[in-house]
Amino acid sequence: MGLLSKIAVDITPLRISRDYRLLFFGQLISFFGTMMTFIVVPVQMYQITGSSLHVGMLGAAEFVPMFFMAFWGGALADSVDRRRILRITEIGLTLTTGILLLNALLPNPQFWVLYVAVGIHAGFAGLQRPSFEALIPKLVPAKHMAAVASLNFLRFEVGFIGAPILGGFIIAGYGAAAAYAIDTLTFAASLVAVFMISRVPVPKGARKAGLRSIVDGFSYAVNRQELLGTYVVDMVAMFFGMPKALFPALAYSFGAGASVGFYYAAIAVGALVATFTSGWTRVINRHGLMVVFAACGWGLGIVFFGLAESFYLGLFFLGVAGFSDTISGVFRQTIWNQTVPDRFRGRLAGIEMISFMSGPLLADVESGVVAYFTNPKISIVSGGVLAVLGVILCALILPGFVRYDGREGIKIKELEDAEAERSSE
């Protein structure tokens, strides 16, 4: 029992914080529906166009609005009521799924509507995520941030495992409209949660949202290697090593078109294993070094996935990649939540979102283009190799990130928060 308690996922944040419980379970339910849409949109695009390039360009349609709105969302999160932003954006996300549903119900669904809808969805998500992430350190003490990171990944993984599999069978048996309808209904849980949480005061010394505050946040982030490393390493690993735009084509090549969701789910299964055994992460302080090791593990998993000659062996290596990516994510989130002062939390959460979303979205374009000129296997293997090499190069360029010690990070945050408190008096 003693060993189990040391390695099992820590649920302390759920026990001690009512508002965190509301957000966790509300997002858990709605995210399940969102992940069905996540798998159904590219499959529907592939069905309409028959092109992996079109599927890949969905990433570009999402990236542009997400990139700009995440910066603005971060500035707003540091200057206005974060709860209000969550409410407005959650309503917007629900309506966007409704657009997908209406398009799917047409006799001839239009592929351009998919581009528009995912772009609008990404914009609302870019506005929302900084406020969501900035709220968490105000709801749960800093010493439990590793547990929060693990629980957040658990929430993602539940959606990533069940929803893509279910979504793949639903679109094969009942069509895209059925999946979009389920997604729309699941938003009820997250809407209830964001309307029930307590108000969190705007940080003291907060600057009015605008270009100057965005620049200040960006300047703060790039001048701290431990933060810069979390952004750059993940972007490099995902940009080269995330081949999800090729999943529909690969599934059809194995004669398993309805099983395309298993590719998405395999990553989440590996991630779930990492999450349920993540208790050991709370005693590790060399967070930057662990991010580097784990990101390299992701790239190697993708290399072997690309080399796999069977559908099921490919799933296994995707699971290995997912395990590694979650370990990387746990330590990256711990660095963010333990070290960023409250007055910058929203703006840096926007940068965080850009870092972990840009890689996968741009990877859709990269993998789709390389596959178009070569083939999916070459695209996947070469991407995995470049991911590993890129991470190693980042580690060499950012030695302060590799040397980072979490105990020092907590001290820095405490000192900066105390200084901001004094200056606002």
JOZIDA-V18628 format. One record per residue. RES is the residue in three letters. OMEGA is omega in whole degrees, 0 to 359 (* if undefined). NEAR is the number of other C-alpha atoms within 8 Angstrom. Layout:
# JOZIDA-V18628
[[RES;OMEGA;NEAR] [RES;OMEGA;NEAR]]
This chain:
# JOZIDA-V18628
[[MET;180;4] [GLY;179;5] [LEU;180;6] [LEU;181;7] [SER;181;8] [LYS;184;8] [ILE;183;11] [ALA;180;10] [VAL;183;12] [ASP;182;9] [ILE;181;8] [THR;180;8] [PRO;179;13] [LEU;181;9] [ARG;191;8] [ILE;185;7] [SER;178;10] [ARG;183;8] [ASP;177;9] [TYR;177;12] [ARG;180;11] [LEU;180;12] [LEU;183;12] [PHE;185;10] [PHE;175;10] [GLY;179;13] [GLN;179;11] [LEU;182;12] [ILE;183;12] [SER;180;14] [PHE;177;12] [PHE;177;15] [GLY;180;18] [THR;180;9] [MET;172;12] [MET;177;15] [THR;180;12] [PHE;179;9] [ILE;186;13] [VAL;182;13] [VAL;179;10] [PRO;178;12] [VAL;178;9] [GLN;178;9] [MET;180;14] [TYR;178;13] [GLN;183;7] [ILE;188;7] [THR;184;8] [GLY;187;7] [SER;173;8] [SER;178;13] [LEU;176;10] [HIS;178;10] [VAL;180;14] [GLY;182;17] [MET;172;11] [LEU;178;15] [GLY;178;14] [ALA;179;12] [ALA;178;12] [GLU;188;16] [PHE;187;14] [VAL;179;9] [PRO;179;13] [MET;183;16] [PHE;184;11] [PHE;184;10] [MET;178;12] [ALA;176;19] [PHE;180;13] [TRP;178;13] [GLY;177;17] [GLY;178;19] [ALA;178;15] [LEU;182;13] [ALA;179;16] [ASP;185;17] [SER;180;12] [VAL;180;7] [ASP;183;11] [ARG;180;15] [ARG;180;13] [ARG;178;7] [ILE;179;12] [LEU;182;12] [ARG;182;11] [ILE;183;8] [THR;179;12] [GLU;175;13] [ILE;179;9] [GLY;179;10] [LEU;178;11] [THR;180;10] [LEU;179;8] [THR;176;11] [THR;176;13] [GLY;177;11] [ILE;178;9] [LEU;180;13] [LEU;180;12] [LEU;179;9] [ASN;181;10] [ALA;180;10] [LEU;179;8] [LEU;177;7] [PRO;177;4] [ASN;180;5] [PRO;183;8] [GLN;183;7] [PHE;181;9] [TRP;177;6] [VAL;178;9] [LEU;177;12] [TYR;182;11] [VAL;184;9] [ALA;180;12] [VAL;176;11] [GLY;178;14] [ILE;179;11] [HIS;180;13] [ALA;178;12] [GLY;177;14] [PHE;178;14] [ALA;177;12] [GLY;176;18] [LEU;188;16] [GLN;192;14] [ARG;179;13] [PRO;179;19] [SER;179;18] [PHE;182;10] [GLU;180;11] [ALA;179;13] [LEU;190;10] [ILE;180;9] [PRO;176;11] [LYS;182;8] [LEU;185;9] [VAL;180;12] [PRO;185;8] [ALA;183;9] [LYS;180;6] [HIS;185;10] [MET;176;14] [ALA;177;13] [ALA;177;14] [VAL;180;9] [ALA;179;13] [SER;179;13] [LEU;177;12] [ASN;177;9] [PHE;176;13] [LEU;178;11] [ARG;178;12] [PHE;187;11] [GLU;176;12] [VAL;177;13] [GLY;183;14] [PHE;182;14] [ILE;187;14] [GLY;188;10] [ALA;180;13] [PRO;179;18] [ILE;179;14] [LEU;180;10] [GLY;179;14] [GLY;179;14] [PHE;179;10] [ILE;181;12] [ILE;178;13] [ALA;185;8] [GLY;187;6] [TYR;179;8] [GLY;184;9] [ALA;184;13] [ALA;181;13] [ALA;179;10] [ALA;179;15] [TYR;178;15] [ALA;178;10] [ILE;179;9] [ASP;181;15] [THR;181;12] [LEU;183;8] [THR;179;13] [PHE;179;13] [ALA;182;9] [ALA;182;12] [SER;176;15] [LEU;177;12] [VAL;183;9] [ALA;185;11] [VAL;177;12] [PHE;181;8] [MET;184;7] [ILE;181;10] [SER;178;6] [ARG;176;7] [VAL;183;9] [PRO;175;5] [VAL;182;10] [PRO;177;9] [LYS;181;8] [GLY;181;9] [ALA;178;9] [ARG;178;7] [LYS;182;7] [ALA;180;12] [GLY;183;8] [LEU;181;6] [ARG;180;7] [SER;177;11] [ILE;180;14] [VAL;179;8] [ASP;179;8] [GLY;179;11] [PHE;179;11] [SER;179;8] [TYR;184;8] [ALA;186;10] [VAL;179;9] [ASN;175;7] [ARG;186;8] [GLN;182;10] [GLU;176;12] [LEU;180;12] [LEU;180;12] [GLY;180;13] [THR;180;12] [TYR;189;12] [VAL;182;10] [VAL;182;14] [ASP;179;12] [MET;180;14] [VAL;182;12] [ALA;182;18] [MET;183;13] [PHE;181;15] [PHE;193;14] [GLY;181;16] [MET;186;15] [PRO;189;11] [LYS;177;7] [ALA;182;14] [LEU;183;12] [PHE;179;10] [PRO;180;13] [ALA;180;8] [LEU;180;9] [ALA;179;13] [TYR;179;9] [SER;176;7] [PHE;182;8] [GLY;184;6] [ALA;184;9] [GLY;181;9] [ALA;182;9] [SER;182;11] [VAL;180;14] [GLY;180;13] [PHE;177;11] [TYR;178;11] [TYR;183;14] [ALA;182;13] [ALA;177;14] [ILE;182;16] [ALA;177;16] [VAL;177;13] [GLY;178;15] [ALA;180;16] [LEU;176;13] [VAL;179;9] [ALA;182;12] [THR;182;14] [PHE;178;11] [THR;188;10] [SER;182;12] [GLY;182;13] [TRP;184;9] [THR;183;9] [ARG;180;8] [VAL;178;5] [ILE;181;7] [ASN;179;8] [ARG;187;11] [HIS;181;15] [GLY;180;16] [LEU;180;11] [MET;177;11] [VAL;180;15] [VAL;180;14] [PHE;184;9] [ALA;179;12] [ALA;175;16] [CYS;177;13] [GLY;176;13] [TRP;182;17] [GLY;179;17] [LEU;177;12] [GLY;180;14] [ILE;177;17] [VAL;182;14] [PHE;173;11] [PHE;179;15] [GLY;181;11] [LEU;184;8] [ALA;181;9] [GLU;179;6] [SER;180;6] [PHE;186;8] [TYR;176;6] [LEU;176;10] [GLY;178;13] [LEU;180;13] [PHE;182;10] [PHE;172;12] [LEU;176;15] [GLY;177;15] [VAL;179;13] [ALA;179;16] [GLY;176;15] [PHE;182;17] [SER;182;15] [ASP;179;13] [THR;176;12] [ILE;176;14] [SER;182;14] [GLY;179;10] [VAL;181;13] [PHE;176;15] [ARG;179;12] [GLN;178;11] [THR;177;12] [ILE;181;13] [TRP;187;9] [ASN;182;10] [GLN;191;13] [THR;186;10] [VAL;178;10] [PRO;188;10] [ASP;184;9] [ARG;178;12] [PHE;193;10] [ARG;181;15] [GLY;181;18] [ARG;179;18] [LEU;173;14] [ALA;175;14] [GLY;178;16] [ILE;177;13] [GLU;181;9] [MET;179;13] [ILE;183;11] [SER;184;12] [PHE;175;12] [MET;183;10] [SER;182;13] [GLY;180;16] [PRO;182;13] [LEU;178;14] [LEU;176;12] [ALA;176;17] [ASP;180;18] [VAL;183;15] [GLU;183;11] [SER;178;18] [GLY;180;15] [VAL;180;10] [VAL;179;12] [ALA;180;12] [TYR;183;10] [PHE;177;6] [THR;173;8] [ASN;184;9] [PRO;183;12] [LYS;179;9] [ILE;179;11] [SER;183;13] [ILE;184;16] [VAL;181;14] [SER;178;9] [GLY;178;15] [GLY;179;16] [VAL;180;12] [LEU;177;11] [ALA;180;16] [VAL;180;14] [LEU;180;8] [GLY;179;11] [VAL;179;14] [ILE;178;10] [LEU;177;8] [CYS;180;11] [ALA;179;12] [LEU;181;7] [ILE;185;6] [LEU;181;10] [PRO;178;8] [GLY;176;8] [PHE;181;15] [VAL;182;13] [ARG;188;9] [TYR;178;13] [ASP;184;10] [GLY;180;11] [ARG;177;7] [GLU;180;8] [GLY;179;12] [ILE;180;11] [LYS;180;8] [ILE;180;9] [LYS;181;12] [GLU;180;9] [LEU;182;8] [GLU;177;9] [ASP;179;11] [ALA;179;8] [GLU;178;8] [ALA;178;11] [GLU;181;10] [ARG;183;7] [SER;181;7] [SER;182;7] [GLU;*;4]]
